[in-house]
């Protein structure tokens, strides 16, 4: 049981980091959207945010499925 708790914590740290990074970059893009439009980089940042969201979502889903199956 203690092994599972340590394993969950090890997998939880990068998952939380990815979600915090997504939230932080989303706020940054929202605040700087006007400047990003002027230098024509808004679409690039939105695409990066989309990829970061997908990675965060898939990581969370994988962790949730492992917990549900009893592997974690």
C-alpha positions in Angstrom: 0.0 0.0 0.0 2.8 2.4 0.8 4.4 1.7 -2.5 1.2 2.7 -4.3 1.1 6.0 -2.4 4.7 6.8 -3.3 4.0 5.9 -7.0 0.9 8.1 -7.1 2.9 11.0 -5.7 5.6 10.5 -8.3 3.1 10.6 -11.1 1.0 13.3 -9.5 3.9 15.9 -9.5 4.4 16.1 -13.3 0.7 16.1 -13.9 0.1 19.0 -11.5 3.1 20.8 -13.1 1.6 20.4 -16.6 -1.7 21.8 -15.5 -0.1 24.7 -13.7 2.0 25.4 -16.8 -1.1 25.3 -19.0 -3.0 27.7 -16.7 0.1 30.1 -16.5 0.6 30.2 -20.2 -3.1 30.7 -20.8 -3.1 33.7 -18.6 0.1 35.0 -20.2 -1.4 34.6 -23.7 -4.7 36.3 -22.7 -2.9 39.2 -21.1 -0.5 39.7 -24.1 -2.9 38.8 -26.9 -2.9 42.3 -28.4 0.9 42.3 -28.7 0.9 38.8 -30.0 -1.5 39.8 -32.7 0.7 42.7 -33.7 3.7 40.5 -34.2 1.6 37.7 -35.7 2.4 35.1 -33.1 -1.0 34.5 -31.5 -1.9 31.5 -33.6 1.5 29.9 -32.7 0.8 30.4 -29.0 -2.7 29.1 -29.2 -1.5 26.0 -31.0 1.1 25.5 -28.3 -1.6 25.9 -25.6 -3.7 23.3 -27.4 -0.9 20.8 -27.4 -0.2 21.5 -23.8 -3.9 21.0 -22.9 -4.0 17.7 -24.8 -0.8 16.4 -23.1 -2.2 17.5 -19.6 -5.5 15.9 -20.3 -4.1 12.6 -21.6 -1.7 12.4 -18.6 -4.5 12.9 -16.1 -6.6 10.3 -17.9 -3.8 7.8 -17.9 -3.2 8.3 -14.2 -6.9 8.1 -13.4 -7.2 4.9 -15.4 -4.2 3.3 -13.6 -5.8 4.2 -10.3 -9.1 2.7 -11.3 -7.4 -0.5 -12.5 -5.4 -0.8 -9.3 -2.0 -0.4 -11.0 -1.2 2.8 -9.2 
